[in-house]
Amino acid sequence: MLTAYSVEKINKVFNSLGLSTLGVIMLILFTILSFWISLSFVSSLGGFVSLLRGGGLGLGIKRSGPLPTLHDRTALLLPTYNEPPERLMANLRAMLHSLHETGQADAFDVFILSDTTNPDIWVQEEQAFLTLSKNPLAKGRVFYRRRAHNIDRKAGNLGEWVRDYGAAYPHMLTLDADSLMDGGVMVRMAAAMEQHPHVGLIQSLPAIVDGHTLFARMQQFAGRIYGPLIAHGIAWWHGSEGNYWGHNAIIRTQAFAEQAGLPHLPGKPPFGGHILSHDFIEAALMRRGGWAIHMVPGLHGSYEESPPSLTDIAIRDRRWCQGNLQHARLLGTKGLHWISRSHMLVGMGAYVMSPLWLLFLLCGILISLQAHFYHPEYFGTQRTLYPHWPHVDPIQARTVFFGTMFILLAPKLLAFIASCASPTERRECGGVLALGCSVLLETILGALIAPIAMLIQTSAILSILLGRDSGWSAQNRLDGRVPLAEISRRYGIYTILGVLLSAAAWSVSTALFLWMIPVLIGLVLAIPLVALTSSRSFGESARHTGLLLIPEESAPPPILSYAHDEQSRIPTPQKVTDAFHLLRSSTELSALHRAALPPSRKAGDPINIPQLTGLIKLRESSSLEAALARLNPKEKAALLTCNEGLSRLLRLPET
């Protein structure tokens, strides 16, 4: 109904005296965009009611009270790909401590599943695991495995674990490298799986924490204040046909093993090959197999981190965009529930809407240009008392504009009201005034960043359509100062575009210029805006003044306090130590590394070229220093997988 009402109004604005080509295009685009924001608005209304009523749980899960007793075993799966090992282990130690406090830690085993390709980080992971395995909380319950070949990325990593070890664990709780989960939450989710054998997956709502830059703090504030409203709304309408976000979720191993095997799409990347956004598809396949998929946004104690800058989130989004667009080839899969298909459409729409908004904006500019340069025929061939004046109804235009802005901003207003309705949350966000100012600050900065993000996502879609694969790179989770020269190089094009559009709009009409002001300001100020939001000092200043506060900062839960204590012991700055020197410095580490090596090559097996060239370079090197100067990273990693290479490296003199 909202969409139909909005379309009727916009049609009166642009096609009041008959249809035109640009008017029809605007009408089609606005119909799609209006449906998108109307769906979000209605879902937010459902989430608002659920929040006020204390919902968002189900399956008999309780927020507090005595923990249920577990009878089955659950595996915590922690995939990692070139992540700093010290930080990874710090969070893991915090989770082990939290699990220990529940009294049911024996029901959980931890598997660190490494796909790391950097040879130095690989051996550092082994060293960190060796240290962790001596901790009484981890002894005999934490295991480490590194794959020599990164087949199918994270999905392949988890799939290989299911094939090799899954039969021993009824449930697996999937994590990301930056995940943090309270032990009590893990116990309650595992108990819900035991009590409801028809459930295949339970997805928690991770809150973003530990943001320091202004951008990361905006992300965590939006996720913490608006996120529950959105998640409660989604849980309200999808019920047992939920979705999977790839981490901080517990999965029934049988359901995953039976149903969630992923095919390789025909053709080459970016649309063919391995499915990048595997989690949506895995949930859809499990639901097709009869397993229920639930989300429990009302259960707090699940956390993750945000990329520290717009640049870092754009790199991650490029990969997600490619993965979500691949879903277009899977929409017609037989037997999928219609809500599972809708999850895929929503995921695709999150990126497709950017070029549609851009087209809508460009069509508006063209209509203004047409009105400026086109001289209408005031008197037609038929005699009439009055001329045919060109007409765009300004009252209807204002109605559409303010109505659209209300629907766009209403979820933020509802989230603000819901937070104020909770005395504890209101107090921990700094009070009503501070919370309101934070919402206003996040809304203004978000609006300024929006046109830049729109163009970034549009360019990502264009590059995918041109056949460019996103690849697989490790995510930056550390917030360091980005040089202004680097920001200028990356975002100067947006500033130039903003200046050109401003000049063009002003030359056409003042009305067009004013209409485009929200877009133009963000583009013209792209460089200082990105520099400001990437700054840690501005982020910390906002925190000290009580802006963008979240409850987890004002009153940190125990799991976050444990993690912060563990992270405080990490040396700063963190250095990546050479793998060969590490192995030579510890016989215990060298023995652990050798024990995990793959079987030696047999006659007829494929030849490992980097290993072969690495062995030749080793034979020709008189010292370790000389070898390191000659070996490239692939050869170095290959040598670390064979006994002959290790033996030669350990025998070489230092210099």
C-alpha positions in Angstrom: 0.0 0.0 0.0 2.8 2.4 0.8 4.4 1.7 -2.5 1.2 2.1 -4.4 0.5 5.4 -2.7 4.0 6.7 -3.3 3.9 5.7 -7.0 0.5 7.4 -7.5 2.0 10.6 -6.1 5.2 10.5 -8.1 3.2 9.8 -11.2 1.2 13.1 -10.6 4.5 14.9 -10.3 6.2 13.8 -13.5 3.3 12.6 -15.7 0.4 14.9 -14.8 -0.2 16.0 -18.4 0.6 12.7 -20.1 3.3 10.1 -20.2 6.8 10.9 -21.3 9.8 8.7 -21.7 11.8 10.1 -18.8 8.6 10.2 -16.7 8.0 6.5 -17.3 11.6 5.7 -16.5 11.4 7.7 -13.3 8.1 6.0 -12.4 9.7 2.5 -12.9 12.8 3.3 -10.8 10.7 5.0 -8.1 8.4 1.9 -7.9 11.4 -0.4 -7.2 13.1 2.0 -4.8 9.8 2.8 -3.0 9.1 -0.9 -2.5 12.6 -1.4 -1.1 12.3 1.4 1.6 8.6 0.5 2.3 9.6 -3.1 3.0 12.3 -1.9 5.4 9.8 0.5 7.1 7.1 -2.2 7.6 9.7 -4.7 8.9 11.0 -2.0 11.3 7.5 -1.5 12.6 7.3 -5.2 13.4 10.7 -5.0 15.1 9.6 -2.1 17.1 6.6 -3.9 18.6 8.8 -7.0 19.2 11.4 -4.9 21.0 8.9 -3.2 23.3 7.3 -6.6 24.1 10.7 -8.2 24.9 10.6 -10.7 22.0 13.3 -11.9 19.7 13.9 -15.3 21.4 11.7 -18.4 20.9 12.7 -22.1 21.1 12.4 -21.8 24.9 15.6 -19.7 25.1 15.8 -17.4 28.1 18.0 -14.3 28.5 18.8 -15.0 32.1 18.3 -17.5 34.9 20.0 -20.9 35.5 21.8 -22.3 32.5 20.4 -25.6 31.1 22.5 -28.7 31.4 24.1 -29.9 28.1 24.2 -33.6 27.1 25.7 -33.4 23.6 29.1 -32.1 22.4 29.5 -28.9 20.4 32.5 -27.9 18.3 33.6 -24.2 18.1 35.0 -23.7 14.6 37.3 -20.7 14.3 38.4 -20.2 10.6 41.4 -17.9 10.1 43.1 -16.5 7.0 46.3 -14.5 7.5 44.9 -12.9 10.7 47.2 -11.7 13.5 47.6 -14.8 15.7 48.0 -13.0 19.0 44.6 -11.2 18.7 42.9 -14.4 17.5 44.2 -16.3 20.6 43.3 -13.4 22.9 39.7 -13.6 22.0 39.7 -17.4 22.1 41.2 -17.4 25.6 38.4 -15.0 26.7 35.8 -17.3 25.3 37.4 -20.3 27.0 37.4 -18.4 30.3 33.7 -17.5 29.9 32.8 -21.1 29.0 34.7 -22.3 32.1 32.6 -20.0 34.3 29.4 -21.8 33.0 30.6 -25.1 34.5 30.0 -26.8 31.2 33.2 -26.2 29.3 33.7 -29.9 28.8 30.8 -29.9 26.4 32.8 -27.8 23.9 35.9 -28.4 21.8 37.7 -25.8 19.8 39.1 -26.2 16.3 41.3 -23.5 14.8 40.9 -24.0 11.0 43.7 -22.1 9.2 43.7 -21.3 5.6 46.6 -18.9 6.1 48.9 -18.5 3.1 51.6 -16.2 4.6 54.3 -18.6 5.8 55.4 -16.3 8.7 51.9 -16.0 10.1 51.4 -19.7 9.6 54.3 -20.6 12.0 53.2 -17.8 14.4 49.8 -19.5 14.5 51.5 -22.7 15.4 53.5 -21.0 18.1 50.4 -19.3 19.5 48.6 -22.6 19.5 51.4 -24.3 21.3 51.3 -21.7 24.0 47.5 -21.9 24.3 47.5 -25.7 24.5 49.4 -25.4 27.8 46.7 -23.3 29.3 44.6 -25.4 31.8 41.4 -24.1 30.2 42.5 -25.3 26.7 44.4 -28.5 27.5 43.1 -31.4 25.4 40.2 -29.3 24.1 41.8 -27.0 21.5 43.0 -28.3 18.1 44.8 -26.7 15.2 44.7 -27.6 11.5 46.1 -25.8 8.5 45.1 -26.6 5.0 47.8 -26.7 2.4 45.3 -25.8 -0.4 42.6 -23.2 0.1 39.9 -25.0 -1.8 36.6 -23.1 -1.8 37.8 -20.7 0.8 35.9 -20.5 4.1 33.1 -22.7 3.0 35.5 -25.4 1.8 37.4 -25.1 5.1 34.3 -25.8 7.1 33.1 -28.4 4.7 36.4 -30.3 5.1 36.1 -30.2 8.9 32.5 -31.6 8.6 33.7 -34.5 6.5 36.7 -35.3 8.7 35.4 -34.7 12.2 31.7 -33.8 12.0 30.4 -37.2 13.0 31.8 -36.8 16.5 29.9 -33.5 17.2 26.1 -33.1 16.9 26.5 -29.3 16.7 29.1 -26.8 15.5 29.2 -23.2 16.4 30.8 -21.2 13.6 32.9 -18.1 14.4 34.9 -15.5 12.5 38.4 -14.3 13.3 36.9 -11.3 15.1 34.1 -13.1 16.8 33.5 -13.1 20.5 30.7 -14.9 22.3 29.7 -15.2 25.9 29.9 -18.7 27.3 26.3 -18.5 28.7 25.0 -17.6 25.2 26.8 -20.6 23.7 25.3 -22.9 26.3 21.8 -21.6 25.9 22.0 -21.9 22.1 23.4 -25.5 22.3 20.7 -26.4 24.8 18.0 -25.1 22.3 19.5 -27.3 19.6 19.3 -30.3 21.9 15.7 -29.6 22.9 14.5 -29.0 19.3 15.8 -31.7 17.0 14.0 -30.2 14.0 16.1 -27.0 14.1 19.1 -26.9 11.8 20.5 -23.5 12.7 20.2 -20.8 15.2 21.6 -17.4 14.3 22.5 -14.9 17.0 22.7 -11.1 16.5 26.3 -10.0 16.8 26.8 -6.5 18.1 29.8 -4.5 16.8 32.3 -3.5 19.5 35.8 -2.2 20.0 35.5 0.5 17.3 38.1 3.4 17.7 37.9 5.4 14.5 35.0 7.7 14.0 33.8 5.4 11.1 34.0 2.2 13.2 32.2 4.0 16.1 29.4 5.1 13.7 29.1 1.5 12.5 29.0 0.0 16.0 26.5 2.7 17.2 24.2 2.1 14.2 24.5 -1.7 14.6 23.8 -1.6 18.4 20.9 0.9 18.3 19.3 0.3 15.0 20.4 -3.3 14.5 18.1 -4.9 17.1 15.1 -3.2 15.6 16.0 -4.4 12.1 16.8 -8.0 13.3 13.7 -8.2 15.4 11.7 -7.2 12.4 13.3 -9.8 10.2 12.8 -12.5 12.8 9.2 -11.4 13.1 8.4 -12.0 9.4 10.6 -14.9 8.5 9.9 -17.2 11.5 11.5 -20.6 11.0 12.7 -19.7 7.5 15.5 -17.6 8.7 18.9 -16.8 7.3 22.6 -17.5 8.1 25.2 -14.8 8.3 28.2 -17.1 8.3 29.3 -16.7 11.9 28.2 -16.5 15.5 25.6 -19.2 14.8 25.1 -22.8 15.9 24.4 -25.4 13.3 23.2 -29.0 13.5 26.1 -30.9 11.9 23.8 -33.6 10.4 21.7 -30.9 8.7 24.7 -29.2 7.3 26.3 -32.4 6.1 23.1 -33.7 4.5 21.9 -30.5 2.8 24.5 -27.7 2.6 27.0 -29.1 0.1 27.6 -26.2 -2.4 28.0 -26.7 -6.1 30.4 -24.9 -8.3 28.6 -22.6 -10.7 29.4 -23.2 -14.3 31.7 -20.7 -16.0 34.5 -18.5 -14.7 34.4 -15.9 -11.9 32.9 -13.5 -11.0 29.6 -15.2 -11.7 30.9 -18.8 -12.0 33.0 -21.0 -9.8 32.9 -21.1 -6.0 29.9 -19.4 -4.4 31.4 -16.5 -2.3 28.3 -15.7 -0.2 27.9 -19.3 0.8 26.0 -18.7 4.1 22.7 -17.6 2.5 22.7 -20.6 0.2 23.6 -23.0 3.0 20.6 -21.8 5.0 18.3 -22.1 2.0 19.4 -25.6 1.3 19.0 -26.7 4.9 15.5 -25.2 5.0 14.7 -27.0 1.7 15.7 -30.2 3.5 13.1 -29.6 6.2 15.3 -28.1 8.9 14.1 -25.0 10.6 16.3 -21.9 10.6 15.8 -19.5 13.5 17.2 -16.1 14.5 17.3 -15.0 18.2 18.1 -11.3 18.2 16.9 -11.0 21.8 19.8 -13.1 23.2 22.6 -10.7 23.9 26.3 -11.7 24.3 27.4 -12.1 20.7 30.0 -9.7 19.3 32.1 -8.9 16.2 34.2 -5.9 15.0 33.8 -3.4 12.1 36.4 -2.4 9.5 38.0 0.9 10.6 37.4 3.0 7.5 35.2 3.4 4.5 38.1 2.1 2.3 38.3 -1.1 4.3 34.6 -1.7 4.3 34.5 -1.1 0.5 37.1 -3.8 0.0 35.0 -6.3 2.0 31.8 -5.2 0.3 33.3 -5.8 -3.1 33.6 -9.5 -2.2 30.1 -9.6 -0.7 28.6 -7.8 -3.7 30.1 -10.4 -6.1 28.8 -13.2 -3.9 25.3 -11.8 -3.6 25.1 -11.2 -7.3 25.9 -14.9 -7.9 22.7 -15.7 -6.1 20.8 -14.6 -9.2 21.8 -17.9 -10.8 20.4 -19.8 -7.8 17.0 -18.2 -7.4 15.4 -20.8 -9.6 16.7 -23.8 -7.7 14.0 -26.3 -7.2 12.4 -26.8 -3.8 13.6 -23.6 -2.1 11.1 -21.9 0.2 9.9 -18.5 -1.1 11.3 -16.8 2.0 14.7 -18.3 1.2 14.4 -16.8 -2.3 13.4 -13.5 -0.7 16.6 -13.5 1.5 18.6 -13.8 -1.7 16.7 -11.0 -3.4 17.2 -8.8 -0.4 20.9 -9.6 -0.4 21.2 -8.7 -4.1 19.0 -5.6 -3.6 21.4 -4.3 -0.9 23.9 -3.6 -3.8 21.6 -3.2 -6.8 19.8 -0.3 -5.2 22.9 1.9 -5.4 23.0 2.0 -9.2 19.2 2.4 -9.3 19.4 5.4 -7.0 22.1 6.8 -9.2 19.9 6.3 -12.3 17.0 7.9 -10.5 19.2 10.9 -9.7 20.4 11.2 -13.3 16.9 11.0 -14.7 15.9 13.8 -12.4 18.8 15.9 -13.8 17.7 15.1 -17.3 14.2 16.1 -16.6 15.5 19.4 -15.3 17.7 19.9 -18.3 14.7 19.1 -20.6 12.6 21.7 -18.8 15.4 24.2 -19.1 16.3 23.8 -22.8 13.0 22.5 -24.3 10.6 25.1 -25.6 7.1 23.7 -25.3 4.3 24.3 -27.8 1.9 26.5 -25.8 -0.9 26.4 -28.4 -1.7 23.2 -30.2 -3.5 22.6 -33.4 -7.0 22.9 -31.7 -8.3 26.2 -30.7 -8.5 26.8 -26.9 -9.1 29.7 -24.6 -6.0 28.9 -22.5 -2.5 27.8 -23.5 -1.0 24.4 -22.6 1.4 25.5 -19.8 4.1 22.9 -18.8 3.3 21.7 -15.3 5.1 19.9 -12.5 3.0 20.0 -9.3 5.2 21.5 -6.6 2.8 20.4 -3.8 2.8 16.8 -5.0 6.6 16.9 -5.3 7.0 18.2 -1.7 4.6 15.5 -0.5 6.7 12.7 -2.2 10.0 14.2 -0.9 8.9 14.5 2.7 7.0 11.2 2.6 10.1 9.4 1.3 12.4 11.0 3.9 10.0 10.0 6.7 10.0 6.3 5.5 13.8 6.4 5.2 14.4 7.9 8.7 11.5 6.3 10.6 13.5 3.1 11.6 16.1 5.4 13.2 13.4 7.2 15.1 11.7 4.0 16.2 15.1 2.6 17.4 15.7 5.8 19.4 12.3 5.5 21.0 12.8 1.8 21.8 16.2 2.6 23.4 14.7 5.4 25.5 12.0 3.1 26.6 14.6 0.9 28.3 15.9 2.7 31.4 19.1 0.6 31.5 20.0 1.1 27.8 19.0 4.8 27.9 21.4 5.3 30.9 24.2 3.3 29.3 24.0 5.3 26.1 24.6 8.5 28.0 20.9 9.6 28.6 18.2 10.8 26.3 20.0 14.0 25.2 23.3 12.3 24.4 21.5 9.4 22.6 19.5 11.9 20.6 22.6 13.9 19.6 24.4 10.6 18.7 21.5 9.6 16.4 21.6 13.0 14.8 25.4 12.9 14.3 25.3 9.4 12.9 22.4 10.4 10.6 24.2 13.5 9.2 27.6 11.7 8.7 25.8 8.7 7.2 23.9 11.0 4.8 27.2 12.6 3.7 28.9 9.3 3.2 25.9 7.8 1.4 26.6 9.3 -2.1 30.2 8.1 -1.9 29.1 4.6 -0.9 26.5 4.7 -3.7 29.2 5.4 -6.3 31.6 2.8 -4.8 28.9 0.1 -4.9 27.9 1.1 -8.4 31.5 0.9 -9.6 31.8 -2.6 -7.9 28.8 -3.8 -9.8 30.1 -2.5 -13.1 33.5 -4.2 -12.5 31.7 -7.5 -11.7 29.6 -7.1 -14.9 32.9 -6.6 -16.8 34.2 -9.9 -15.5 36.6 -8.8 -12.7 36.9 -11.2 -9.8 37.3 -9.8 -6.2 39.9 -12.4 -5.2 40.4 -13.2 -1.5 42.4 -10.9 0.7 42.7 -10.7 4.5 40.5 -8.1 6.2 42.2 -5.2 7.9 41.0 -5.0 11.5 43.7 -2.6 12.8 43.0 1.1 12.8 46.1 3.0 11.7 46.3 6.6 10.4 45.7 6.7 6.6 48.0 9.2 4.9 46.1 12.1 3.4 47.9 11.6 0.1 46.4 8.0 -0.1 42.9 9.3 0.7 43.3 12.0 -1.9 44.4 9.5 -4.5 41.4 7.2 -3.8 38.7 9.8 -3.3 39.8 12.7 -5.5 37.6 11.5 -8.3 34.5 11.8 -6.2 35.4 15.4 -5.2 36.0 16.3 -8.9 32.7 14.7 -9.8 30.9 16.6 -7.1 32.4 20.0 -8.2 31.4 19.3 -11.8 27.9 18.3 -10.9 27.5 21.3 -8.7 28.6 23.7 -11.5 26.3 22.0 -14.0 23.3 22.0 -11.6 23.8 25.7 -10.7 24.1 26.6 -14.4 20.8 24.9 -15.2 18.7 26.2 -12.3 18.8 27.1 -8.6 16.0 24.6 -7.9 18.1 21.7 -9.4 21.1 22.7 -7.4 19.2 22.9 -4.1 17.5 19.5 -4.9 20.9 17.9 -5.3 22.6 19.6 -2.3 22.5 16.4 -0.1 24.4 14.5 -2.8 26.7 17.3 -3.8 28.0 18.1 -0.3 29.1 14.5 0.4 30.9 14.2 -3.0 32.6 17.6 -2.8 33.8 16.9 0.8 34.8 13.3 0.1 38.5 13.7 0.9 38.1 15.5 4.3 35.1 13.3 5.1 37.0 10.1 4.7 40.0 11.5 6.5 37.8 12.6 9.4 35.9 9.3 9.8 39.1 7.2 9.4 40.7 9.1 12.3 41.1 7.4 15.7 41.6 10.7 17.5 38.2 12.0 16.3 36.6 8.7 17.3 38.0 8.8 20.8 37.0 12.5 21.1 33.4 11.5 20.3 33.6 8.9 23.0 35.0 11.2 25.6 32.2 13.7 24.9 29.6 11.0 25.3 28.6 10.7 21.7 28.1 7.4 19.8 28.2 5.5 23.1 26.9 2.0 23.3 26.0 0.0 26.4 28.9 -2.3 26.0 31.3 0.7 26.5 29.5 2.2 29.5 29.0 -1.2 31.2 31.2 -3.8 29.5 29.9 -7.4 29.9 32.3 -9.9 31.4 33.3 -11.5 28.1 34.4 -8.1 26.7 36.4 -7.4 29.9 38.1 -10.8 29.6 39.0 -10.0 25.9 40.3 -6.5 26.7 42.5 -8.0 29.5 43.9 -10.6 27.1 44.4 -8.0 24.3 46.3 -5.7 26.7 49.0 -8.3 27.0 49.7 -8.3 23.3 53.0 -6.5 22.4 52.6 -3.2 20.5 53.4 -2.9 17.7 52.7 -6.4 16.6 55.5 -7.8 14.5 55.5 -10.7 12.1 58.5 -12.8 12.9 60.2 -14.8 10.2 59.0 -18.4 10.1 62.4 -20.0 9.6 63.9 -18.2 12.6 60.9 -19.1 14.8 61.3 -22.8 13.9 65.1 -22.7 14.5 64.5 -21.1 17.9 62.3 -23.8 19.4 62.7 -27.6 19.1 59.2 -28.0 20.5 57.7 -25.7 17.8 59.7 -27.5 15.1 58.5 -30.9 16.3 54.9 -29.7 16.3 55.3 -28.3 12.8 56.8 -31.5 11.5 54.1 -33.6 13.0 51.4 -31.7 11.1 53.1 -31.9 7.7 51.2 -33.6 4.8 52.4 -37.0 3.5 55.5 -36.9 1.4 55.1 -36.8 -2.4 54.8 -40.1 -4.2 55.9 -41.0 -7.7 53.2 -39.8 -10.1 51.8 -37.1 -7.8 51.6 -33.6 -9.2 54.8 -31.7 -9.1 54.9 -28.8 -6.7 56.8 -26.2 -8.7 57.4 -23.6 -5.9 58.7 -26.4 -3.7 61.0 -27.7 -6.4 62.4 -24.3 -7.2 62.7 -23.5 -3.4 64.7 -26.7 -2.9 67.1 -25.8 -5.7 67.6 -22.3 -4.2 68.3 -23.8 -0.8 70.9 -26.1 -2.2 72.6 -23.1 -3.7 72.4 -21.0 -0.6 75.4 -20.8 1.8 73.4 -19.4 4.7 69.9 -18.8 6.0 70.3 -15.1 5.3 71.2 -15.9 1.7 68.2 -18.3 1.3 65.7 -15.8 2.7 67.0 -13.2 0.2 66.3 -15.5 -2.7 63.1 -17.2 -1.8 59.7 -15.7 -2.7 56.6 -16.2 -0.3 55.2 -19.1 -2.3 58.5 -21.0 -2.3 58.9 -20.3 1.4 55.5 -21.7 2.2 56.1 -24.7 0.0 59.4 -25.5 1.7 57.6 -25.4 5.1 55.4 -28.3 3.9 58.2 -30.8 3.2 60.6 -32.5 5.5 63.6 -32.2 3.1 63.2 -28.4 2.9 62.8 -28.1 6.7 65.9 -30.2 7.3 68.0 -28.1 5.0 66.7 -24.9 6.5 67.5 -26.0 10.0 71.1 -27.1 9.0 72.0 -23.8 7.3 74.2 -21.4 9.3 72.6 -18.0 10.1 75.1 -16.0 7.9 
